[in-house]
Amino acid sequence: MIKAEIVEDIVNKAEQFIPEDLKTMRQDFAKNMKSILTASLQKADLVTREEFEVQKAVLAKTRAKLEALEKLVDELDN
């Protein structure tokens, strides 16, 4: 899940490139950019680094168990 603070930070940084005297345009840009960016990031189905690391650890543990079971099956076959 994408954090709202990250989207807000990206929009604020991009918004700085629009001159202050175009206040209405800046407001419209910020509003539209937030919704577009949020929708795009959700569609991309991204995960946080923390979630990735947890799943990586689970996969490593599962792989180790599988290798141990394969070794056991090979020993039982012989």
SVG drawing of the C-alpha trace seen along z (x, -y; Angstrom):
<svg xmlns="http://www.w3.org/2000/svg" viewBox="-8 -36 29 84">
<polyline fill="none" stroke="black" stroke-width="0.4" points="0.0,0.0 1.3,-3.4 1.5,-5.9 -0.4,-9.2 2.7,-11.1 4.8,-9.8 2.2,-10.9 1.8,-14.3 5.6,-14.8 5.8,-14.0 2.9,-16.3 4.4,-19.1 7.8,-18.8 6.2,-18.9 3.9,-21.7 6.9,-24.0 7.6,-24.2 4.3,-26.1 4.6,-29.8 2.9,-31.3 0.8,-33.7 -1.0,-30.7 -2.6,-29.8 -5.7,-28.3 -3.6,-26.2 -1.4,-25.0 -4.5,-23.9 -6.0,-22.1 -2.7,-20.4 -2.2,-19.3 -5.8,-17.9 -5.6,-16.0 -2.0,-14.8 -2.8,-13.3 -5.7,-11.2 -3.8,-10.2 -0.6,-9.3 -2.5,-7.4 -4.5,-5.4 -1.4,-4.7 0.7,-3.5 -2.1,-1.3 -2.5,0.2 1.2,1.0 0.7,3.2 3.9,2.1 5.1,3.2 7.2,1.5 10.8,2.5 9.8,3.9 7.1,6.1 9.6,7.2 12.3,8.2 9.7,10.1 8.6,12.1 12.3,12.6 13.0,14.2 9.9,16.4 11.0,17.6 14.5,18.3 13.2,20.3 10.8,22.2 13.6,23.0 15.8,24.3 13.0,26.6 12.3,27.8 16.0,28.6 16.1,30.6 13.0,32.5 14.4,33.3 17.6,34.6 15.5,36.7 13.5,38.2 16.7,39.0 18.1,40.7 15.0,42.8 15.0,43.8 18.6,45.1"/>
</svg>
